[in-house]
Amino acid sequence: MPDWILSLGLLLIGFAGLIGGGEFLVRSASGLAAIMRISPLVIGLTVVAFGTSAPELAVTLQSAWAGAADLALGNVVGSNIANVLLVLGISAAIAPLAVHSRIVRIDAPLVVGASIGLWLMSLDGRIGRLDGLVLFALLIGYLVWSVRQGKTEAGEIQREFAATPPHAGQARAPDLLKQIALLLTGLLLLALGARLLVMAAVDIARVFGVSELVIGLTVVAVGTSLPEVVTSVIASRRGKGDIAVGNVVGSNLFNILAVLGLAALLAPGGISVSRAALSMDMPIMIATAVVCLPVFFTGMRIDRLEGAIFLAYFLVYITYVVMRASQASFIARFEVAMLAFVIPLTLIALAFSVQQSRARQRAERARQADAGDA
């Protein structure tokens, strides 16, 4: 049996372990959070987002410790790109996603700032331990602020739980033990799945002559983004847009601050940053974060058209990564075509979204005026 077939089997087993572990982890964390009566938005931005980012954490830490720096960095950068373009694209294509004002005002700009800050830290070609310490400290500050902010936004939460029985949210010993067991099972599956995934990805990269950076940006990044895809799609179908969008925004923030922060702290010598990642992949990650701002601002929602544009961008990005890896002769013309067509099409689509948003607002004001007259 060829070695690459065995590696492919290990890759699939690793994916299965990551997805199963992420599912158990999210369920247990959500159960514990429900007992504590945490806002759905806070759950989406923290518990769900951090839980679904656990595969990225496991893979990146394993890669960094094994000396596969390109795979570690490519996994995070590729996952952040996939979270916005693939996860939000699929979710919005299924059903338009409402965006909470807090995400527009605070969390989405924080992701943009963290992405730019990471790029600036990488200009010297390395994310060192001091950089990792700064990133992780910023995450702790964000968590403390989120908890305090969640307590100040307690009006809606109190109304939500007012209809529940008096003891519905109190923890019982069997329930608590069940959630802890699920949590430990999820962590075990994540650890095993991450190890198999990293081993298989590196082996496949070597067999086919593909760089570890490309494997991290595509196969591993998309694979470890599957928990976000599943969670956000389910939330979208159930009309829980806050959880879907909060999952992506919180996950991207966690990937930068916690995943790369811890990897830089624990990896011997930090994480080296390749020129390709610095000049192309990280700027694309920043661009995907920036493009969310006007999309979120247009009517505080992501429409199906914008979701379709995100999916198209993701296909273009994957095509570009594959072409760059194969050193296609027409890669330069492809880059020019992207600049010549993608940016104008984006501006046109955003203008159309703004027009639709204003039309909805005018219609809503008209309905309110008619209701007032009646």
FENZIBEL-V224494 format. One record per residue. N is the residue number from 1. RES is the residue in one small letter. OMEGA is omega in radians with two decimals (none if undefined). NEAR is the number of other C-alpha atoms within 10 Angstrom. Layout:
n | res | omega | near
N | RES | OMEGA | NEAR
N | RES | OMEGA | NEAR
This chain:
n | res | omega | near
1 | m | 3.12 | 5
2 | p | -3.11 | 6
3 | d | -3.06 | 11
4 | w | 3.09 | 17
5 | i | 3.08 | 12
6 | l | 3.11 | 13
7 | s | 3.11 | 20
8 | l | 3.09 | 16
9 | g | 3.09 | 14
10 | l | 3.12 | 20
11 | l | -3.14 | 26
12 | l | 3.09 | 16
13 | i | 3.10 | 18
14 | g | 3.08 | 27
15 | f | -3.13 | 22
16 | a | 3.11 | 17
17 | g | 3.12 | 25
18 | l | -3.11 | 35
19 | i | 3.12 | 26
20 | g | 3.11 | 19
21 | g | 3.09 | 29
22 | g | 3.12 | 29
23 | e | 3.11 | 23
24 | f | -3.10 | 24
25 | l | 3.14 | 30
26 | v | -3.14 | 25
27 | r | -3.11 | 19
28 | s | 3.14 | 24
29 | a | 3.12 | 22
30 | s | 3.11 | 20
31 | g | 3.11 | 18
32 | l | 3.13 | 20
33 | a | 3.12 | 18
34 | a | 3.09 | 17
35 | i | -3.14 | 16
36 | m | 3.13 | 12
37 | r | 3.11 | 16
38 | i | 3.13 | 18
39 | s | 3.08 | 20
40 | p | 3.12 | 20
41 | l | 3.12 | 22
42 | v | 3.08 | 21
43 | i | -3.14 | 23
44 | g | -3.08 | 28
45 | l | -3.05 | 28
46 | t | -3.01 | 24
47 | v | -3.11 | 25
48 | v | -3.12 | 33
49 | a | -3.11 | 30
50 | f | 3.11 | 29
51 | g | 3.14 | 28
52 | t | 3.06 | 31
53 | s | 3.12 | 30
54 | a | 3.06 | 30
55 | p | 3.09 | 31
56 | e | 3.13 | 29
57 | l | -3.11 | 28
58 | a | -3.12 | 23
59 | v | -3.08 | 31
60 | t | 3.12 | 31
61 | l | 3.12 | 26
62 | q | -3.12 | 23
63 | s | -3.12 | 27
64 | a | -3.13 | 26
65 | w | 3.13 | 19
66 | a | 3.13 | 14
67 | g | 3.11 | 17
68 | a | -3.03 | 21
69 | a | -3.14 | 27
70 | d | 3.13 | 23
71 | l | 3.14 | 28
72 | a | -3.13 | 35
73 | l | -3.13 | 30
74 | g | 3.11 | 26
75 | n | -3.12 | 33
76 | v | -3.12 | 30
77 | v | 3.13 | 29
78 | g | 3.12 | 29
79 | s | 3.12 | 32
80 | n | 3.09 | 33
81 | i | 3.14 | 28
82 | a | -3.14 | 33
83 | n | -3.12 | 27
84 | v | -2.99 | 24
85 | l | -3.09 | 25
86 | l | -3.04 | 26
87 | v | 3.12 | 32
88 | l | 3.13 | 31
89 | g | 3.13 | 27
90 | i | -3.10 | 21
91 | s | -3.13 | 28
92 | a | 3.09 | 29
93 | a | 3.11 | 22
94 | i | 3.13 | 17
95 | a | 3.11 | 19
96 | p | -3.06 | 20
97 | l | 3.02 | 27
98 | a | -3.10 | 21
99 | v | 3.13 | 22
100 | h | -3.09 | 17
101 | s | 3.13 | 13
102 | r | 3.14 | 11
103 | i | -3.14 | 21
104 | v | -3.04 | 18
105 | r | -2.93 | 13
106 | i | -2.92 | 10
107 | d | 3.12 | 19
108 | a | 3.04 | 24
109 | p | 3.09 | 17
110 | l | 3.10 | 18
111 | v | 3.11 | 24
112 | v | 3.14 | 22
113 | g | 3.13 | 16
114 | a | 3.13 | 21
115 | s | 3.12 | 26
116 | i | 3.12 | 19
117 | g | 3.11 | 15
118 | l | 3.12 | 21
119 | w | 3.12 | 21
120 | l | 3.10 | 13
121 | m | -3.05 | 16
122 | s | -3.06 | 21
123 | l | 3.11 | 13
124 | d | 3.09 | 12
125 | g | -3.11 | 16
126 | r | 2.97 | 17
127 | i | -3.03 | 25
128 | g | -3.10 | 22
129 | r | 3.08 | 20
130 | l | 3.07 | 14
131 | d | 3.12 | 22
132 | g | 3.11 | 26
133 | l | 3.12 | 18
134 | v | -3.13 | 13
135 | l | -3.10 | 24
136 | f | 3.08 | 22
137 | a | 3.09 | 15
138 | l | 3.10 | 16
139 | l | 3.12 | 18
140 | i | 3.10 | 13
141 | g | 3.12 | 10
142 | y | -3.14 | 18
143 | l | 3.12 | 14
144 | v | 3.14 | 12
145 | w | -3.11 | 12
146 | s | 3.12 | 16
147 | v | 3.13 | 14
148 | r | 3.13 | 11
149 | q | 3.12 | 12
150 | g | 3.12 | 17
151 | k | 3.14 | 13
152 | t | 3.12 | 9
153 | e | -2.99 | 11
154 | a | -3.08 | 13
155 | g | -3.13 | 9
156 | e | -3.13 | 10
157 | i | 3.13 | 15
158 | q | 3.11 | 12
159 | r | -3.13 | 10
160 | e | -3.09 | 12
161 | f | -3.14 | 13
162 | a | -3.11 | 10
163 | a | -3.12 | 8
164 | t | 3.09 | 10
165 | p | -3.04 | 9
166 | p | -3.05 | 9
167 | h | -3.07 | 8
168 | a | -3.06 | 11
169 | g | -3.09 | 15
170 | q | -3.10 | 13
171 | a | 2.98 | 15
172 | r | -3.06 | 12
173 | a | 3.12 | 9
174 | p | 3.12 | 9
175 | d | -3.12 | 14
176 | l | 3.11 | 15
177 | l | 3.12 | 12
178 | k | -3.14 | 13
179 | q | 3.12 | 20
180 | i | 3.11 | 17
181 | a | 3.09 | 15
182 | l | -3.14 | 20
183 | l | -3.14 | 21
184 | l | 3.10 | 15
185 | t | 3.12 | 18
186 | g | 3.13 | 25
187 | l | 3.12 | 22
188 | l | 3.12 | 16
189 | l | 3.12 | 22
190 | l | -3.13 | 30
191 | a | 3.14 | 22
192 | l | -3.14 | 17
193 | g | 3.14 | 26
194 | a | -3.12 | 30
195 | r | 3.14 | 21
196 | l | -3.09 | 22
197 | l | -3.14 | 31
198 | v | 3.13 | 26
199 | m | -3.10 | 17
200 | a | -3.11 | 24
201 | a | 3.12 | 23
202 | v | 3.13 | 20
203 | d | 3.14 | 19
204 | i | 3.13 | 22
205 | a | -3.12 | 17
206 | r | -3.11 | 13
207 | v | -3.07 | 12
208 | f | 3.10 | 9
209 | g | 3.13 | 11
210 | v | -3.11 | 15
211 | s | 3.10 | 15
212 | e | 3.12 | 23
213 | l | -3.14 | 27
214 | v | 3.10 | 23
215 | i | 3.14 | 25
216 | g | -3.11 | 32
217 | l | -3.05 | 28
218 | t | -3.01 | 20
219 | v | -3.09 | 17
220 | v | -3.11 | 29
221 | a | 3.13 | 27
222 | v | -3.14 | 23
223 | g | 3.14 | 25
224 | t | 3.05 | 31
225 | s | -3.12 | 30
226 | l | 3.06 | 23
227 | p | 3.08 | 26
228 | e | 3.13 | 31
229 | v | -3.10 | 25
230 | v | -3.10 | 18
231 | t | -3.09 | 22
232 | s | 3.11 | 30
233 | v | 3.11 | 24
234 | i | 3.12 | 17
235 | a | 3.13 | 21
236 | s | -3.13 | 25
237 | r | -3.13 | 16
238 | r | 3.11 | 10
239 | g | 3.14 | 15
240 | k | -3.10 | 19
241 | g | 3.13 | 27
242 | d | -3.13 | 22
243 | i | -3.12 | 28
244 | a | -3.12 | 32
245 | v | 3.12 | 33
246 | g | 3.10 | 28
247 | n | -3.11 | 33
248 | v | -3.10 | 30
249 | v | 3.13 | 27
250 | g | 3.13 | 27
251 | s | 3.12 | 31
252 | n | 3.11 | 32
253 | l | 3.12 | 28
254 | f | -3.14 | 30
255 | n | -3.09 | 24
256 | i | -2.99 | 24
257 | l | -3.07 | 26
258 | a | -3.04 | 24
259 | v | 3.13 | 28
260 | l | 3.11 | 31
261 | g | 3.12 | 30
262 | l | 3.13 | 23
263 | a | 3.12 | 28
264 | a | 3.12 | 30
265 | l | -3.01 | 23
266 | l | -3.08 | 17
267 | a | 3.08 | 21
268 | p | 3.14 | 14
269 | g | -3.14 | 15
270 | g | -3.10 | 24
271 | i | 3.07 | 29
272 | s | -3.10 | 20
273 | v | -3.12 | 20
274 | s | 3.14 | 16
275 | r | 3.13 | 12
276 | a | 3.12 | 11
277 | a | -3.09 | 21
278 | l | -3.04 | 17
279 | s | -3.05 | 12
280 | m | -2.96 | 11
281 | d | 3.12 | 21
282 | m | 3.02 | 24
283 | p | 3.08 | 16
284 | i | 3.07 | 18
285 | m | 3.10 | 23
286 | i | -3.12 | 22
287 | a | 3.12 | 15
288 | t | 3.08 | 22
289 | a | -3.12 | 25
290 | v | -3.08 | 18
291 | v | 3.09 | 15
292 | c | -3.04 | 22
293 | l | 3.11 | 16
294 | p | 3.11 | 15
295 | v | 3.13 | 21
296 | f | -3.09 | 22
297 | f | -3.09 | 17
298 | t | 3.07 | 20
299 | g | 3.10 | 20
300 | m | 3.12 | 17
301 | r | 3.06 | 21
302 | i | -3.10 | 26
303 | d | 3.13 | 24
304 | r | 3.13 | 18
305 | l | 3.13 | 17
306 | e | 3.06 | 24
307 | g | 3.10 | 26
308 | a | 3.10 | 20
309 | i | 3.11 | 18
310 | f | 3.14 | 26
311 | l | 3.10 | 22
312 | a | 3.09 | 15
313 | y | -3.12 | 21
314 | f | 3.10 | 21
315 | l | 3.11 | 14
316 | v | -3.12 | 14
317 | y | 3.13 | 20
318 | i | 3.09 | 16
319 | t | 3.14 | 13
320 | y | -3.13 | 17
321 | v | -3.14 | 20
322 | v | 3.13 | 16
323 | m | 3.13 | 15
324 | r | -3.14 | 16
325 | a | -3.14 | 15
326 | s | 3.13 | 12
327 | q | 3.14 | 10
328 | a | -3.06 | 12
329 | s | -3.08 | 10
330 | f | -3.13 | 10
331 | i | 3.14 | 15
332 | a | 3.12 | 11
333 | r | 3.10 | 10
334 | f | 3.11 | 16
335 | e | 3.10 | 11
336 | v | 3.14 | 11
337 | a | 3.11 | 12
338 | m | 3.14 | 16
339 | l | -3.06 | 11
340 | a | -3.04 | 11
341 | f | -3.04 | 10
342 | v | -3.10 | 16
343 | i | 3.10 | 12
344 | p | 3.12 | 12
345 | l | 3.10 | 12
346 | t | 3.14 | 16
347 | l | 3.12 | 11
348 | i | -3.14 | 12
349 | a | 3.11 | 16
350 | l | 3.09 | 18
351 | a | 3.11 | 14
352 | f | 3.12 | 15
353 | s | 3.09 | 22
354 | v | 3.13 | 17
355 | q | 3.10 | 14
356 | q | 3.14 | 15
357 | s | 3.13 | 18
358 | r | 3.10 | 14
359 | a | 3.10 | 13
360 | r | -3.14 | 13
361 | q | 3.10 | 13
362 | r | 3.12 | 12
363 | a | 3.12 | 12
364 | e | 3.10 | 12
365 | r | 3.11 | 12
366 | a | 3.12 | 12
367 | r | 3.11 | 12
368 | q | 3.11 | 12
369 | a | 3.12 | 11
370 | d | 3.12 | 10
371 | a | 3.10 | 9
372 | g | 3.12 | 8
373 | d | -3.13 | 7
374 | a | none | 6
